[in-house]
């Protein structure tokens, strides 16, 4: 049984690139989750929902959050329950669709988000934004958009 690690040269370029994406996503997400949980008692999944809400000028349909985030619809529902319990989001019936609920950050939620976003940025800086230049960030954005455009179901 082999006990040495495989080197990138022993993997196909596609396998190495895929592994790199998985590694980066997992590593950065875990780092942010630890920082947000410690500083704000805010899991990264809650922050993700708040990020989408913070970047919208209007309330967002809960179903849109389910389609926009990397969470399942049931996970989004549980996150929204927790955020609402903490007074960070409000839910209101949709004026456009009586079957739908719209969600928005409360003033307290916006304040908590801004504090948490500062923590996230500070946590990522030494391992992401300080390491990558604008060209690297643009390339990552291009890759992300291409992959997302071909996402199935």
VOLUM-972635 format. One record per residue: residue number from 1; x, y, z of N, C-alpha, C, O in turn. Coordinates in Angstrom, 3 decimals, padded with zeros to 6 digits. Layout:
// VOLUM-972635
+-----+----------+----------+----------+----------+----------+----------+----------+----------+----------+----------+----------+----------+
|   i |       nu |       nv |       nw |      cau |      cav |      caw |       cu |       cv |       cw |       ou |       ov |       ow |
+-----+----------+----------+----------+----------+----------+----------+----------+----------+----------+----------+----------+----------+
| NUM |        X |        Y |        Z |        X |        Y |        Z |        X |        Y |        Z |        X |        Y |        Z |
...
+-----+----------+----------+----------+----------+----------+----------+----------+----------+----------+----------+----------+----------+
//
This chain:
// VOLUM-972635
+-----+----------+----------+----------+----------+----------+----------+----------+----------+----------+----------+----------+----------+
|   i |       nu |       nv |       nw |      cau |      cav |      caw |       cu |       cv |       cw |       ou |       ov |       ow |
+-----+----------+----------+----------+----------+----------+----------+----------+----------+----------+----------+----------+----------+
|   1 |  000.845 | -001.180 |  000.000 |  000.000 |  000.000 |  000.000 |  000.893 |  001.247 |  000.000 |  001.816 |  001.366 |  000.806 |
|   2 |  000.600 |  002.164 | -000.915 |  001.386 |  003.398 | -001.034 |  001.118 |  004.313 |  000.147 | -000.023 |  004.461 |  000.585 |
|   3 |  002.183 |  004.928 |  000.659 |  002.017 |  005.824 |  001.804 |  002.389 |  007.264 |  001.469 |  002.239 |  008.149 |  002.311 |
|   4 |  002.869 |  007.511 |  000.259 |  003.232 |  008.882 | -000.089 |  002.035 |  009.588 | -000.717 |  001.123 |  008.961 | -001.256 |
|   5 |  002.073 |  010.902 | -000.628 |  001.004 |  011.708 | -001.220 |  001.201 |  011.810 | -002.725 |  002.331 |  011.842 | -003.214 |
|   6 |  000.100 |  011.860 | -003.448 |  000.180 |  012.119 | -004.883 |  000.607 |  013.562 | -005.094 |  000.251 |  014.439 | -004.307 |
|   7 |  001.346 |  013.803 | -006.121 |  001.722 |  015.173 | -006.461 |  000.774 |  015.681 | -007.541 |  000.160 |  014.880 | -008.246 |
|   8 |  000.645 |  017.001 | -007.683 | -000.217 |  017.537 | -008.740 |  000.164 |  017.009 | -010.126 | -000.704 |  016.838 | -010.982 |
|   9 |  001.466 |  016.749 | -010.353 |  001.908 |  016.250 | -011.656 |  001.353 |  014.859 | -011.957 |  001.280 |  014.458 | -013.119 |
|  10 |  000.964 |  014.128 | -010.922 |  000.432 |  012.772 | -011.112 | -001.076 |  012.764 | -011.341 | -001.665 |  011.705 | -011.558 |
|  11 | -001.697 |  013.932 | -011.294 | -003.134 |  014.044 | -011.542 | -003.348 |  014.684 | -012.904 | -002.496 |  015.423 | -013.398 |
|  12 | -004.482 |  014.396 | -013.495 | -004.800 |  015.109 | -014.731 | -005.055 |  016.576 | -014.379 | -005.373 |  016.907 | -013.237 |
|  13 | -004.913 |  017.435 | -015.366 | -005.133 |  018.870 | -015.132 | -006.555 |  019.129 | -014.629 | -006.758 |  019.943 | -013.729 |
|  14 | -007.531 |  018.439 | -015.208 | -008.928 |  018.615 | -014.792 | -009.133 |  018.152 | -013.355 | -009.813 |  018.823 | -012.579 |
|  15 | -008.547 |  017.008 | -012.993 | -008.691 |  016.517 | -011.618 | -008.025 |  017.470 | -010.633 | -008.572 |  017.738 | -009.563 |
|  16 | -006.858 |  017.978 | -010.982 | -006.147 |  018.900 | -010.106 | -006.937 |  020.193 | -009.936 | -007.036 |  020.719 | -008.827 |
|  17 | -007.501 |  020.708 | -011.029 | -008.302 |  021.936 | -010.962 | -009.545 |  021.718 | -010.109 | -009.894 |  022.566 | -009.288 |
|  18 | -010.216 |  020.580 | -010.302 | -011.413 |  020.288 | -009.505 | -011.060 |  020.172 | -008.028 | -011.738 |  020.746 | -007.175 |
|  19 | -009.998 |  019.426 | -007.727 | -009.561 |  019.282 | -006.338 | -009.239 |  020.652 | -005.743 | -009.579 |  020.930 | -004.593 |
|  20 | -008.591 |  021.492 | -006.520 | -008.253 |  022.833 | -006.039 | -009.486 |  023.648 | -005.691 | -009.510 |  024.332 | -004.668 |
|  21 | -010.508 |  023.581 | -006.529 | -011.754 |  024.298 | -006.235 | -012.398 |  023.783 | -004.950 | -012.835 |  024.561 | -004.101 |
|  22 | -012.448 |  022.461 | -004.825 | -013.045 |  021.868 | -003.619 | -012.236 |  022.256 | -002.384 | -012.800 |  022.665 | -001.370 |
|  23 | -010.916 |  022.129 | -002.473 | -010.052 |  022.484 | -001.349 | -010.239 |  023.940 | -000.959 | -010.429 |  024.249 |  000.218 |
|  24 | -010.187 |  024.838 | -001.937 | -010.304 |  026.273 | -001.647 | -011.656 |  026.592 | -001.031 | -011.734 |  027.311 | -000.035 |
|  25 | -012.715 |  026.064 | -001.617 | -014.051 |  026.343 | -001.086 | -014.211 |  025.846 |  000.334 | -014.729 |  026.559 |  001.193 |
|  26 | -013.771 |  024.628 |  000.583 | -013.893 |  024.041 |  001.915 | -013.039 |  024.798 |  002.928 | -013.511 |  025.136 |  004.013 |
|  27 | -011.799 |  025.061 |  002.577 | -010.866 |  025.728 |  003.489 | -011.328 |  027.141 |  003.833 | -011.342 |  027.526 |  005.002 |
|  28 | -011.703 |  027.903 |  002.825 | -012.130 |  029.282 |  003.067 | -013.448 |  029.339 |  003.825 | -013.623 |  030.177 |  004.709 |
|  29 | -014.375 |  028.449 |  003.482 | -015.668 |  028.417 |  004.180 | -015.474 |  028.067 |  005.650 | -016.069 |  028.704 |  006.519 |
|  30 | -014.646 |  027.062 |  005.939 | -014.388 |  026.686 |  007.334 | -013.739 |  027.836 |  008.096 | -014.081 |  028.089 |  009.251 |
|  31 | -012.806 |  028.530 |  007.455 | -012.133 |  029.662 |  008.094 | -013.131 |  030.764 |  008.438 | -013.126 |  031.287 |  009.552 |
|  32 | -013.983 |  031.114 |  007.482 | -014.989 |  032.160 |  007.703 | -015.998 |  031.708 |  008.756 | -016.381 |  032.497 |  009.619 |
|  33 | -016.427 |  030.463 |  008.696 | -017.401 |  029.957 |  009.664 | -016.868 |  030.062 |  011.086 | -017.580 |  030.495 |  011.992 |
|  34 | -015.602 |  029.662 |  011.279 | -014.995 |  029.761 |  012.620 | -014.949 |  031.214 |  013.093 | -015.297 |  031.506 |  014.237 |
|  35 | -014.526 |  032.112 |  012.225 | -014.397 |  033.524 |  012.604 | -015.757 |  034.143 |  012.920 | -015.900 |  034.849 |  013.918 |
|  36 | -016.754 |  033.883 |  012.079 | -018.076 |  034.464 |  012.300 | -018.758 |  033.867 |  013.528 | -019.420 |  034.578 |  014.284 |
|  37 | -018.597 |  032.578 |  013.718 | -019.197 |  031.932 |  014.890 | -018.581 |  032.461 |  016.178 | -019.289 |  032.735 |  017.148 |
|  38 | -017.264 |  032.602 |  016.182 | -016.570 |  033.078 |  017.378 | -016.900 |  034.539 |  017.680 | -017.194 |  034.881 |  018.826 |
|  39 | -016.855 |  035.388 |  016.680 | -017.022 |  036.825 |  016.901 | -018.476 |  037.277 |  017.004 | -018.780 |  038.253 |  017.690 |
|  40 | -019.376 |  036.561 |  016.318 | -020.758 |  037.054 |  016.225 | -021.818 |  036.001 |  016.509 | -023.012 |  036.283 |  016.401 |
|  41 | -021.401 |  034.791 |  016.872 | -022.339 |  033.678 |  017.049 | -023.227 |  033.556 |  015.810 | -024.447 |  033.422 |  015.906 |
|  42 | -022.574 |  033.608 |  014.641 | -023.270 |  033.645 |  013.366 | -022.655 |  032.613 |  012.420 | -021.587 |  032.860 |  011.859 |
|  43 | -023.297 |  031.478 |  012.235 | -022.745 |  030.489 |  011.299 | -022.665 |  031.060 |  009.879 | -023.413 |  031.972 |  009.527 |
|  44 | -021.767 |  030.522 |  009.082 | -021.578 |  031.021 |  007.729 | -022.856 |  030.885 |  006.897 | -023.095 |  031.713 |  006.018 |
|  45 | -023.674 |  029.877 |  007.146 | -024.930 |  029.731 |  006.396 | -025.874 |  030.901 |  006.675 | -026.568 |  031.366 |  005.771 |
|  46 | -025.902 |  031.372 |  007.904 | -026.726 |  032.535 |  008.235 | -026.173 |  033.761 |  007.529 | -026.923 |  034.567 |  006.979 |
|  47 | -024.842 |  033.894 |  007.551 | -024.199 |  035.031 |  006.905 | -024.498 |  035.040 |  005.413 | -024.747 |  036.101 |  004.840 |
|  48 | -024.478 |  033.877 |  004.777 | -024.740 |  033.795 |  003.341 | -026.123 |  034.355 |  003.012 | -026.273 |  035.121 |  002.060 |
|  49 | -027.124 |  033.978 |  003.789 | -028.478 |  034.493 |  003.569 | -028.500 |  036.005 |  003.788 | -029.100 |  036.744 |  003.008 |
|  50 | -027.846 |  036.453 |  004.846 | -027.801 |  037.889 |  005.134 | -027.082 |  038.650 |  004.028 | -027.455 |  039.781 |  003.717 |
|  51 | -026.053 |  038.045 |  003.428 | -025.312 |  038.675 |  002.340 | -026.229 |  038.956 |  001.153 | -026.194 |  040.044 |  000.578 |
|  52 | -027.043 |  037.978 |  000.792 | -027.979 |  038.175 | -000.316 | -028.994 |  039.262 |  000.031 | -029.329 |  040.093 | -000.813 |
|  53 | -029.476 |  039.254 |  001.252 | -030.453 |  040.273 |  001.665 | -029.820 |  041.657 |  001.713 | -030.446 |  042.638 |  001.312 |
|  54 | -028.600 |  041.745 |  002.192 | -027.922 |  043.037 |  002.314 | -027.659 |  043.664 |  000.950 | -027.557 |  044.885 |  000.835 |
|  55 | -027.551 |  042.847 | -000.064 | -027.265 |  043.356 | -001.404 | -028.521 |  043.600 | -002.234 | -028.442 |  043.814 | -003.444 |
|  56 | -029.663 |  043.568 | -001.586 | -030.923 |  043.841 | -002.271 | -031.567 |  045.086 | -001.668 | -031.646 |  045.231 | -000.448 |
|  57 | -032.018 |  045.969 | -002.529 | -032.677 |  047.194 | -002.062 | -034.105 |  046.951 | -001.594 | -034.681 |  047.773 | -000.882 |
|  58 | -034.669 |  045.825 | -001.994 | -036.053 |  045.492 | -001.656 | -036.096 |  044.142 | -000.953 | -035.145 |  043.366 | -001.040 |
|  59 | -037.195 |  043.858 | -000.254 | -037.340 |  042.517 |  000.325 | -037.236 |  041.446 | -000.762 | -037.595 |  041.678 | -001.917 |
|  60 | -036.748 |  040.289 | -000.378 | -036.498 |  039.189 | -001.305 | -037.454 |  038.045 | -000.988 | -037.653 |  037.701 |  000.177 |
|  61 | -038.038 |  037.463 | -002.014 | -038.901 |  036.298 | -001.810 | -038.062 |  035.163 | -001.229 | -036.938 |  034.921 | -001.668 |
|  62 | -038.616 |  034.477 | -000.246 | -037.892 |  033.365 |  000.375 | -037.506 |  032.324 | -000.671 | -036.436 |  031.723 | -000.573 |
|  63 | -038.346 |  032.105 | -001.657 | -038.027 |  031.124 | -002.703 | -036.816 |  031.557 | -003.527 | -036.054 |  030.709 | -003.991 |
|  64 | -036.630 |  032.865 | -003.714 | -035.467 |  033.369 | -004.445 | -034.193 |  033.072 | -003.656 | -033.165 |  032.725 | -004.238 |
|  65 | -034.262 |  033.209 | -002.335 | -033.099 |  032.874 | -001.502 | -032.735 |  031.406 | -001.665 | -031.556 |  031.053 | -001.706 |
|  66 | -033.736 |  030.562 | -001.756 | -033.486 |  029.133 | -001.951 | -032.801 |  028.841 | -003.268 | -032.026 |  027.891 | -003.377 |
|  67 | -033.089 |  029.663 | -004.274 | -032.469 |  029.473 | -005.591 | -031.124 |  030.176 | -005.711 | -030.318 |  029.814 | -006.567 |
|  68 | -030.865 |  031.176 | -004.869 | -029.656 |  031.992 | -004.986 | -028.510 |  031.491 | -004.124 | -027.351 |  031.539 | -004.536 |
|  69 | -028.827 |  031.016 | -002.944 | -027.790 |  030.586 | -002.013 | -027.333 |  029.167 | -002.331 | -027.901 |  028.503 | -003.198 |
|  70 | -026.318 |  028.715 | -001.633 | -025.852 |  027.346 | -001.788 | -026.558 |  026.420 | -000.806 | -026.112 |  025.298 | -000.564 |
|  71 | -027.655 |  026.896 | -000.247 | -028.425 |  026.123 |  000.718 | -029.668 |  025.563 |  000.058 | -030.162 |  026.115 | -000.925 |
|  72 | -030.174 |  024.462 |  000.602 | -031.444 |  023.926 |  000.113 | -032.577 |  024.821 |  000.608 | -032.384 |  025.628 |  001.517 |
|  73 | -033.728 |  024.678 |  000.023 | -034.873 |  025.489 |  000.456 | -035.219 |  025.228 |  001.916 | -035.571 |  026.159 |  002.641 |
|  74 | -035.124 |  023.979 |  002.357 | -035.432 |  023.687 |  003.760 | -034.376 |  024.297 |  004.682 | -034.702 |  024.765 |  005.773 |
|  75 | -033.107 |  024.296 |  004.248 | -032.062 |  024.945 |  005.045 | -032.306 |  026.450 |  005.123 | -032.147 |  027.050 |  006.186 |
|  76 | -032.691 |  027.060 |  004.006 | -032.993 |  028.495 |  004.006 | -034.123 |  028.778 |  004.975 | -034.067 |  029.759 |  005.716 |
|  77 | -035.128 |  027.954 |  004.984 | -036.261 |  028.148 |  005.893 | -035.810 |  028.089 |  007.347 | -036.233 |  028.911 |  008.160 |
|  78 | -034.962 |  027.131 |  007.680 | -034.460 |  027.018 |  009.059 | -033.581 |  028.218 |  009.425 | -033.658 |  028.736 |  010.539 |
|  79 | -032.747 |  028.652 |  008.479 | -031.893 |  029.820 |  008.724 | -032.765 |  031.054 |  008.948 | -032.510 |  031.839 |  009.862 |
|  80 | -033.785 |  031.225 |  008.122 | -034.667 |  032.380 |  008.285 | -035.391 |  032.340 |  009.629 | -035.571 |  033.378 |  010.265 |
|  81 | -035.805 |  031.155 |  010.063 | -036.431 |  031.022 |  011.390 | -035.466 |  031.509 |  012.473 | -035.849 |  032.269 |  013.362 |
|  82 | -034.214 |  031.064 |  012.386 | -033.221 |  031.440 |  013.397 | -032.919 |  032.938 |  013.346 | -032.820 |  033.590 |  014.385 |
|  83 | -032.773 |  033.478 |  012.142 | -032.501 |  034.907 |  012.007 | -033.668 |  035.752 |  012.500 | -033.468 |  036.804 |  013.108 |
|  84 | -034.878 |  035.292 |  012.239 | -036.064 |  036.017 |  012.703 | -036.157 |  035.964 |  014.229 | -036.498 |  036.964 |  014.861 |
|  85 | -035.860 |  034.824 |  014.816 | -035.863 |  034.682 |  016.269 | -034.895 |  035.665 |  016.910 | -035.175 |  036.204 |  017.981 |
|  86 | -033.766 |  035.899 |  016.268 | -032.774 |  036.850 |  016.791 | -033.074 |  038.297 |  016.409 | -032.325 |  039.206 |  016.764 |
|  87 | -034.168 |  038.505 |  015.687 | -034.550 |  039.869 |  015.312 | -033.717 |  040.446 |  014.188 | -033.630 |  041.666 |  014.049 |
|  88 | -033.099 |  039.587 |  013.376 | -032.210 |  040.060 |  012.320 | -032.896 |  040.168 |  010.957 | -032.418 |  040.890 |  010.082 |
|  89 | -034.005 |  039.462 |  010.770 | -034.786 |  039.564 |  009.534 | -036.261 |  039.695 |  009.877 | -036.712 |  039.309 |  010.955 |
|  90 | -036.989 |  040.250 |  008.927 | -038.444 |  040.295 |  009.040 | -039.029 |  039.568 |  007.839 | -038.462 |  039.579 |  006.746 |
|  91 | -040.168 |  038.939 |  008.063 | -040.888 |  038.256 |  006.984 | -042.239 |  038.944 |  006.836 | -042.931 |  039.208 |  007.820 |
|  92 | -042.595 |  039.224 |  005.608 | -043.901 |  039.828 |  005.343 | -044.533 |  039.124 |  004.155 | -043.832 |  038.656 |  003.257 |
|  93 | -045.870 |  039.048 |  004.151 | -046.531 |  038.460 |  002.976 | -046.202 |  039.291 |  001.723 | -046.128 |  040.518 |  001.785 |
|  94 | -046.013 |  038.625 |  000.625 | -045.686 |  039.308 | -000.622 | -046.900 |  040.060 | -001.143 | -048.017 |  039.543 | -001.131 |
|  95 | -046.672 |  041.279 | -001.596 | -047.746 |  042.064 | -002.217 | -048.037 |  041.543 | -003.622 | -049.120 |  041.782 | -004.156 |
|  96 | -047.087 |  040.836 | -004.225 | -047.240 |  040.340 | -005.599 | -047.808 |  038.927 | -005.669 | -048.437 |  038.556 | -006.661 |
|  97 | -047.587 |  038.137 | -004.615 | -048.006 |  036.734 | -004.638 | -048.406 |  036.332 | -003.229 | -047.560 |  036.208 | -002.343 |
|  98 | -049.690 |  036.131 | -003.030 | -050.217 |  035.838 | -001.693 | -049.637 |  034.555 | -001.097 | -049.671 |  034.374 |  000.120 |
|  99 | -049.107 |  033.664 | -001.934 | -048.540 |  032.408 | -001.434 | -047.095 |  032.574 | -001.004 | -046.509 |  031.658 | -000.427 |
| 100 | -046.518 |  033.726 | -001.275 | -045.093 |  033.935 | -001.041 | -044.844 |  034.870 |  000.139 | -045.673 |  035.709 |  000.490 |
| 101 | -043.677 |  034.690 |  000.729 | -043.236 |  035.539 |  001.835 | -041.975 |  036.264 |  001.370 | -041.117 |  035.680 |  000.707 |
| 102 | -041.877 |  037.537 |  001.727 | -040.686 |  038.305 |  001.406 | -039.894 |  038.559 |  002.675 | -040.463 |  038.734 |  003.752 |
| 103 | -038.584 |  038.577 |  002.538 | -037.690 |  038.679 |  003.687 | -036.785 |  039.891 |  003.497 | -036.348 |  040.190 |  002.386 |
| 104 | -036.512 |  040.581 |  004.597 | -035.592 |  041.722 |  004.572 | -034.818 |  041.747 |  005.876 | -035.287 |  041.253 |  006.902 |
| 105 | -033.637 |  042.322 |  005.827 | -032.884 |  042.550 |  007.057 | -033.576 |  043.641 |  007.862 | -034.052 |  044.631 |  007.306 |
| 106 | -033.625 |  043.453 |  009.151 | -034.102 |  044.515 |  010.035 | -032.942 |  045.504 |  010.223 | -031.810 |  045.193 |  009.853 |
| 107 | -033.203 |  046.682 |  010.790 | -032.075 |  047.588 |  011.069 | -030.993 |  046.902 |  011.917 | -029.801 |  047.079 |  011.666 |
| 108 | -031.410 |  046.125 |  012.911 | -030.438 |  045.382 |  013.728 | -029.706 |  044.336 |  012.878 | -028.506 |  044.118 |  013.042 |
| 109 | -030.447 |  043.695 |  011.969 | -029.835 |  042.710 |  011.076 | -028.798 |  043.336 |  010.171 | -027.747 |  042.741 |  009.931 |
| 110 | -029.074 |  044.520 |  009.668 | -028.110 |  045.225 |  008.813 | -026.857 |  045.579 |  009.610 | -025.741 |  045.478 |  009.100 |
| 111 | -027.044 |  045.990 |  010.847 | -025.907 |  046.324 |  011.722 | -025.049 |  045.086 |  011.988 | -023.824 |  045.136 |  011.879 |
| 112 | -025.701 |  043.981 |  012.336 | -024.977 |  042.729 |  012.595 | -024.276 |  042.265 |  011.322 | -023.131 |  041.813 |  011.370 |
| 113 | -024.962 |  042.375 |  010.183 | -024.345 |  041.974 |  008.924 | -023.078 |  042.786 |  008.664 | -022.040 |  042.220 |  008.320 |
| 114 | -023.153 |  044.094 |  008.824 | -021.989 |  044.945 |  008.546 | -020.814 |  044.601 |  009.452 | -019.667 |  044.593 |  009.007 |
| 115 | -021.094 |  044.316 |  010.718 | -020.026 |  043.907 |  011.637 | -019.440 |  042.559 |  011.219 | -018.223 |  042.375 |  011.205 |
| 116 | -020.324 |  041.621 |  010.878 | -019.887 |  040.290 |  010.468 | -019.129 |  040.347 |  009.141 | -018.164 |  039.608 |  008.943 |
| 117 | -019.560 |  041.215 |  008.244 | -018.873 |  041.341 |  006.961 | -017.456 |  041.871 |  007.154 | -016.536 |  041.452 |  006.452 |
| 118 | -017.278 |  042.784 |  008.097 | -015.921 |  043.258 |  008.431 | -015.059 |  042.097 |  008.917 | -013.900 |  041.961 |  008.525 |
| 119 | -015.643 |  041.262 |  009.777 | -014.933 |  040.088 |  010.281 | -014.573 |  039.152 |  009.143 | -013.448 |  038.657 |  009.074 |
| 120 | -015.525 |  038.907 |  008.248 | -015.290 |  038.010 |  007.103 | -014.148 |  038.539 |  006.241 | -013.244 |  037.788 |  005.874 |
| 121 | -014.189 |  039.813 |  005.922 | -013.153 |  040.399 |  005.066 | -011.772 |  040.333 |  005.742 | -010.772 |  040.026 |  005.093 |
| 122 | -011.729 |  040.621 |  007.035 | -010.457 |  040.567 |  007.771 | -009.934 |  039.136 |  007.844 | -008.727 |  038.908 |  007.761 |
| 123 | -010.821 |  038.193 |  007.997 | -010.454 |  036.784 |  008.086 | -009.909 |  036.272 |  006.751 | -008.966 |  035.481 |  006.722 |
| 124 | -010.506 |  036.727 |  005.650 | -010.093 |  036.257 |  004.326 | -008.881 |  036.992 |  003.768 | -008.152 |  036.446 |  002.940 |
| 125 | -008.662 |  038.214 |  004.210 | -007.594 |  039.028 |  003.619 | -006.250 |  038.304 |  003.542 | -005.669 |  038.248 |  002.458 |
| 126 | -005.727 |  037.747 |  004.638 | -004.375 |  037.175 |  004.557 | -004.267 |  035.915 |  003.695 | -003.166 |  035.534 |  003.299 |
| 127 | -005.392 |  035.270 |  003.403 | -005.327 |  034.027 |  002.635 | -006.059 |  034.103 |  001.297 | -006.101 |  033.124 |  000.552 |
| 128 | -006.634 |  035.267 |  000.995 | -007.395 |  035.390 | -000.249 | -007.153 |  036.738 | -000.924 | -006.416 |  036.808 | -001.907 |
| 129 | -007.751 |  037.792 | -000.420 | -007.684 |  039.075 | -001.121 | -006.296 |  039.714 | -001.088 | -005.955 |  040.462 | -002.004 |
| 130 | -005.494 |  039.446 | -000.073 | -004.130 |  039.972 | -000.048 | -003.183 |  039.124 | -000.904 | -002.092 |  039.571 | -001.260 |
| 131 | -003.605 |  037.912 | -001.229 | -002.769 |  036.985 | -001.986 | -003.044 |  037.094 | -003.493 | -002.133 |  036.955 | -004.310 |
| 132 | -004.289 |  037.340 | -003.841 | -004.692 |  037.387 | -005.243 | -004.721 |  038.824 | -005.749 | -005.100 |  039.740 | -005.020 |
| 133 | -004.320 |  039.011 | -006.989 | -004.422 |  040.344 | -007.576 | -005.744 |  040.466 | -008.338 | -006.523 |  039.515 | -008.402 |
| 134 | -005.985 |  041.635 | -008.906 | -007.249 |  041.888 | -009.595 | -007.467 |  040.926 | -010.755 | -008.596 |  040.505 | -011.009 |
| 135 | -006.406 |  040.580 | -011.454 | -006.502 |  039.632 | -012.565 | -006.919 |  038.241 | -012.062 | -007.742 |  037.573 | -012.687 |
| 136 | -006.353 |  037.817 | -010.945 | -006.724 |  036.525 | -010.352 | -008.209 |  036.522 | -009.974 | -008.931 |  035.569 | -010.265 |
| 137 | -008.652 |  037.605 | -009.320 | -010.046 |  037.690 | -008.898 | -010.981 |  037.687 | -010.104 | -012.031 |  037.047 | -010.078 |
| 138 | -010.598 |  038.404 | -011.160 | -011.414 |  038.414 | -012.377 | -011.478 |  037.016 | -012.996 | -012.536 |  036.590 | -013.461 |
| 139 | -010.349 |  036.306 | -013.003 | -010.318 |  034.949 | -013.556 | -011.216 |  034.019 | -012.747 | -011.950 |  033.212 | -013.317 |
| 140 | -011.161 |  034.130 | -011.427 | -012.043 |  033.309 | -010.592 | -013.508 |  033.622 | -010.877 | -014.339 |  032.716 | -010.944 |
| 141 | -013.819 |  034.890 | -011.044 | -015.190 |  035.283 | -011.376 | -015.644 |  034.696 | -012.700 | -016.787 |  034.259 | -012.835 |
| 142 | -014.751 |  034.687 | -013.672 | -015.067 |  034.103 | -014.979 | -015.334 |  032.611 | -014.849 | -016.304 |  032.098 | -015.407 |
| 143 | -014.475 |  031.916 | -014.114 | -014.652 |  030.470 | -013.904 | -015.978 |  030.203 | -013.204 | -016.742 |  029.335 | -013.628 |
| 144 | -016.252 |  030.939 | -012.144 | -017.484 |  030.750 | -011.372 | -018.704 |  030.954 | -012.262 | -019.638 |  030.154 | -012.222 |
| 145 | -018.706 |  032.024 | -013.069 | -019.862 |  032.296 | -013.940 | -020.041 |  031.199 | -014.984 | -021.170 |  030.801 | -015.270 |
| 146 | -018.952 |  030.708 | -015.551 | -019.039 |  029.622 | -016.542 | -019.625 |  028.362 | -015.899 | -020.524 |  027.733 | -016.456 |
| 147 | -019.116 |  028.007 | -014.745 | -019.605 |  026.799 | -014.084 | -021.071 |  026.943 | -013.686 | -021.860 |  026.012 | -013.852 |
| 148 | -021.426 |  028.100 | -013.168 | -022.807 |  028.325 | -012.735 | -023.764 |  028.314 | -013.933 | -024.893 |  027.839 | -013.817 |
| 149 | -023.319 |  028.833 | -015.079 | -024.167 |  028.879 | -016.275 | -024.497 |  027.470 | -016.774 | -025.500 |  027.278 | -017.463 |
| 150 | -023.676 |  026.499 | -016.436 | -023.903 |  025.126 | -016.905 | -024.386 |  024.197 | -015.802 | -024.385 |  022.975 | -015.953 |
| 151 | -024.796 |  024.796 | -014.696 | -025.304 |  024.004 | -013.574 | -026.594 |  023.302 | -013.990 | -027.466 |  023.897 | -014.624 |
| 152 | -026.693 |  022.067 | -013.633 | -027.923 |  021.322 | -013.939 | -028.870 |  021.437 | -012.766 | -028.461 |  021.416 | -011.605 |
| 153 | -030.153 |  021.560 | -013.097 | -031.244 |  021.527 | -012.156 | -031.037 |  022.262 | -010.932 | -031.916 |  022.289 | -010.071 |
+-----+----------+----------+----------+----------+----------+----------+----------+----------+----------+----------+----------+----------+
//
